[in-house]
Amino acid sequence: MSLTTPNPPTTPPPATPASPQEGGAPAPNPSKAVKGMAILIAILSGTLGALLAFMITRHLGATPLVAIGSAGASFLGVSGTVKYIEEKFHLL
């Protein structure tokens, strides 16, 4: 006696999901005010990152020149990252 069924039931093929849209509808161009505020947010975020980096490096005993260098690098990194994110959200 065999444990397999001679004619297994046929199952319908799985439905193919609809392909996701690559970007949807094109986003309208943001106004000058929105662009200005987006740049301002990037600058303020970079300034906050620089201030935090300066305070942390000074607290850990770094010299003032090293702390300023660390703050400058943090400003560029944070503001650049925020600007990149804003571009992906079509704010710039």
VEXDO-717447 format. One line per 5 residues: number of its first residue (from 1); for each residue z, x, y of N, C-alpha, C, CB. Coordinates in Angstrom, 2 decimals. Last residue first. Glycine has a CB too. Layout:
N
NUM = Z X Y Z X Y Z X Y Z X Y; ...
***
This chain:
92
92 = -1.69 13.92 69.40 -2.30 14.90 70.29 -3.80 14.89 70.12 -1.74 16.30 70.03; -0.99 12.11 67.54 -0.38 11.94 68.86 -0.96 12.91 69.87 1.12 12.12 68.78; -1.62 11.99 64.80 -2.62 11.65 65.81 -2.00 11.33 67.16 -3.45 10.46 65.34; 0.08 13.09 63.03 0.32 11.70 63.36 -0.62 11.18 64.44 1.76 11.52 63.80; -0.80 15.70 63.11 -1.04 14.93 61.89 -0.80 13.45 62.11 -0.15 15.44 60.76
87 = 0.19 16.44 65.60 -1.26 16.37 65.40 -1.59 15.56 64.16 -1.86 17.78 65.28; 2.91 16.45 65.04 2.39 15.46 65.99 0.87 15.34 65.88 2.78 15.84 67.43; 3.02 18.64 63.33 3.36 17.31 62.82 2.81 16.24 63.73 4.88 17.15 62.67; 2.35 20.67 65.15 1.51 20.44 63.97 1.76 19.03 63.40 1.79 21.51 62.90; 4.52 20.50 66.91 3.16 20.23 67.40 2.21 19.93 66.24 2.63 21.43 68.22
82 = 6.56 21.30 65.19 6.59 19.95 65.76 5.20 19.57 66.27 7.65 19.85 66.90; 5.74 23.97 64.72 5.85 23.01 63.61 5.84 21.57 64.12 7.14 23.27 62.81; 5.90 25.05 67.30 4.62 25.02 66.58 4.63 24.02 65.43 4.29 26.39 66.06; 8.63 24.82 67.79 7.69 24.07 68.63 6.31 23.99 67.98 7.58 24.71 70.03; 9.64 26.52 65.74 10.00 25.10 65.80 8.99 24.32 66.63 11.41 24.93 66.40
77 = 8.41 29.05 66.30 8.31 28.40 64.99 8.57 26.90 65.05 9.27 29.03 64.04; 9.09 29.59 68.97 7.69 29.50 68.56 7.53 28.76 67.24 7.08 30.89 68.46; 11.91 29.58 68.76 11.22 28.67 69.67 9.77 28.49 69.24 11.28 29.19 71.12; 12.32 31.68 66.96 12.68 30.32 66.57 11.99 29.29 67.46 14.19 30.12 66.63; 11.51 33.84 68.52 10.78 33.54 67.29 11.08 32.11 66.82 11.15 34.55 66.18
72 = 13.47 33.64 70.54 12.05 33.51 70.86 11.22 33.17 69.63 11.53 34.79 71.47; 15.82 34.09 69.09 15.63 32.81 69.79 14.16 32.59 70.12 16.48 32.77 71.07; 15.39 36.70 68.26 15.52 35.64 67.26 15.30 34.27 67.88 16.89 35.70 66.60; 15.43 37.94 70.77 14.24 38.00 69.92 14.24 36.92 68.85 14.13 39.36 69.26; 18.05 37.42 71.52 16.95 36.87 72.32 15.65 36.88 71.52 16.79 37.66 73.63
67 = 19.42 38.85 69.54 19.62 37.41 69.64 18.49 36.76 70.45 20.99 37.10 70.28; 18.62 41.44 70.13 18.25 40.86 68.84 18.38 39.35 68.89 19.12 41.43 67.71; 19.84 41.68 72.64 18.39 41.80 72.52 17.89 41.21 71.20 17.97 43.27 72.63; 22.63 41.41 72.09 21.92 40.41 72.90 20.40 40.47 72.77 22.30 40.59 74.35; 23.27 42.02 68.58 23.21 42.46 69.97 22.45 41.41 70.78 22.52 43.85 70.09
62 = 25.21 39.90 66.40 23.98 40.59 66.78 24.05 41.02 68.24 22.75 39.68 66.54; 27.37 38.45 65.36 27.57 39.81 65.82 26.31 40.57 66.19 28.27 40.55 64.79; 27.28 35.80 64.81 27.30 36.69 63.66 27.34 38.17 64.06 26.10 36.44 62.78; 27.04 34.77 67.33 28.28 34.51 66.60 28.41 35.46 65.41 28.34 33.05 66.12; 24.41 35.47 67.87 25.49 36.09 68.66 26.83 35.91 67.94 25.56 35.49 70.09
57 = 23.09 33.82 66.03 22.99 35.28 65.90 24.07 35.99 66.71 21.60 35.75 66.36; 23.87 31.27 66.97 24.25 31.70 65.62 24.17 33.21 65.50 23.34 31.04 64.58; 22.78 31.19 69.57 24.22 31.05 69.37 24.65 31.56 67.99 24.63 29.59 69.54; 20.02 31.52 69.02 20.73 32.47 69.87 22.24 32.41 69.62 20.44 32.19 71.34; 19.50 29.26 67.46 19.31 30.59 66.88 20.06 31.64 67.70 17.80 30.94 66.82
52 = 20.05 27.24 69.34 20.85 27.34 68.11 20.72 28.73 67.49 20.43 26.27 67.11; 18.04 27.80 71.22 19.45 27.84 71.59 20.35 27.99 70.38 19.83 26.59 72.37; 15.75 27.38 69.66 16.02 28.70 70.24 17.49 28.84 70.62 15.13 28.94 71.46; 15.97 24.64 69.08 15.97 25.62 68.00 16.29 27.02 68.49 14.63 25.61 67.31; 15.79 23.65 71.71 17.01 23.42 70.93 17.10 24.41 69.77 17.05 21.98 70.41
47 = 13.17 24.45 72.28 14.28 24.95 73.08 15.61 24.78 72.35 14.33 24.24 74.44; 11.72 22.96 70.40 11.71 24.42 70.34 12.85 25.03 71.11 10.40 24.96 70.86; 12.26 20.41 71.41 12.70 20.76 70.05 12.74 22.28 69.88 11.76 20.13 69.00; 11.01 20.61 73.90 12.46 20.41 73.83 13.01 20.74 72.45 12.81 18.97 74.20; 8.33 20.94 73.08 8.99 21.98 73.88 10.51 21.84 73.80 8.53 21.91 75.34
42 = 7.87 18.54 71.70 7.72 19.81 71.00 8.45 20.93 71.75 6.23 20.17 70.83; 8.27 16.71 73.76 9.15 16.67 72.59 9.07 17.98 71.83 8.79 15.49 71.67; 6.13 17.42 75.41 7.49 17.58 75.90 8.49 17.56 74.74 7.83 16.47 76.91; 3.98 16.64 73.82 4.15 18.06 74.14 5.58 18.33 74.61 3.14 18.50 75.22; 4.48 13.88 73.85 4.47 14.60 72.58 4.66 16.10 72.80 3.15 14.33 71.82
37 = 4.21 13.26 76.55 5.52 13.11 75.92 5.58 13.85 74.59 5.85 11.62 75.71; 1.47 13.80 76.84 2.46 14.54 77.61 3.84 14.46 77.00 2.50 14.03 79.02; 0.36 11.89 75.11 0.15 13.32 74.85 1.19 14.17 75.59 -1.27 13.73 75.26; 1.17 9.58 76.44 1.64 9.83 75.07 1.48 11.30 74.72 0.87 8.95 74.05; -0.21 9.89 78.85 1.25 9.80 78.86 1.82 10.10 77.47 1.71 8.41 79.33
32 = -2.86 9.81 78.09 -2.33 11.06 78.64 -0.80 11.05 78.64 -2.86 11.28 80.06; -3.09 8.03 74.92 -3.21 8.16 76.37 -2.62 9.49 76.83 -2.51 6.99 77.07; -4.89 8.78 71.90 -3.66 8.51 72.64 -3.87 8.73 74.13 -2.52 9.40 72.13; -7.64 7.10 70.52 -7.18 8.28 71.24 -5.93 7.94 72.02 -8.28 8.82 72.19; -6.98 5.31 67.47 -7.46 5.38 68.85 -6.92 6.62 69.53 -7.06 4.11 69.64
27 = -7.87 6.42 64.23 -6.83 6.13 65.20 -7.41 6.19 66.61 -5.63 7.11 65.06; -10.06 4.83 61.98 -9.80 5.94 62.91 -8.81 5.52 63.98 -11.12 6.41 63.57; -8.53 3.39 59.13 -9.32 3.23 60.34 -9.06 4.40 61.27 -8.99 1.88 61.03; -7.95 5.73 56.53 -7.94 4.39 57.08 -8.86 4.30 58.27 -6.52 3.98 57.47; -8.13 7.98 55.34 -7.48 8.06 56.63 -7.40 6.68 57.24 -8.22 9.01 57.55
22 = -9.03 7.47 52.76 -8.75 8.83 53.20 -8.09 8.92 54.55 -10.01 9.61 53.22; -7.65 5.02 50.68 -8.50 5.35 51.81 -8.07 6.69 52.37 -8.44 4.25 52.90; -7.52 5.34 47.16 -6.86 5.25 48.46 -7.83 5.65 49.57 -5.60 6.15 48.51; -9.38 3.30 44.95 -9.17 4.62 45.53 -8.51 4.49 46.89 -10.50 5.39 45.64; -7.78 1.04 42.80 -8.64 1.24 43.96 -8.34 2.60 44.56 -8.45 0.11 45.02
17 = -7.48 1.91 39.34 -6.91 1.53 40.64 -7.91 1.81 41.77 -5.58 2.29 40.90; -9.08 0.49 36.64 -9.05 1.66 37.52 -8.50 1.21 38.87 -10.47 2.30 37.68; -7.35 -0.89 33.93 -8.08 -1.12 35.17 -7.98 0.12 36.04 -7.54 -2.36 35.92; -7.79 0.25 30.61 -6.96 0.10 31.80 -7.82 -0.05 33.05 -6.01 1.30 31.96; -9.62 -1.85 28.34 -9.42 -0.56 29.02 -8.59 -0.76 30.28 -10.79 0.10 29.37
12 = -7.81 -4.01 26.10 -8.80 -3.82 27.17 -8.56 -2.47 27.85 -8.73 -4.98 28.21; -7.46 -3.22 22.69 -6.82 -3.44 24.00 -7.87 -3.22 25.07 -5.60 -2.49 24.21; -7.79 -4.61 19.53 -8.42 -3.89 20.64 -7.70 -4.23 21.94 -9.93 -4.24 20.74; -5.72 -4.04 16.71 -6.15 -4.93 17.80 -6.74 -4.09 18.95 -4.96 -5.80 18.31; -7.18 -2.33 13.89 -6.16 -2.43 14.93 -6.65 -3.33 16.07 -5.79 -1.03 15.48
7 = -7.84 -3.10 10.84 -8.54 -3.32 12.10 -7.49 -3.44 13.21 -9.45 -4.59 12.04; -5.91 -2.33 8.93 -7.31 -1.97 8.76 -8.11 -2.12 10.06 -7.93 -2.82 7.67; -2.91 -0.70 9.81 -3.69 -1.94 9.78 -5.17 -1.58 9.69 -3.40 -2.82 11.04; -1.02 1.39 7.66 -1.88 1.20 8.84 -2.64 -0.09 8.70 -2.86 2.39 9.01; 0.29 1.67 5.31 1.06 1.19 6.43 0.22 1.01 7.69 2.20 2.13 6.71
2 = -0.92 0.63 2.13 -1.08 1.43 3.33 -0.28 0.82 4.47 -2.57 1.56 3.70; 0.00 0.85 -1.16 0.00 0.00 0.00 0.00 0.90 1.23 1.22 -0.97 -0.01
***
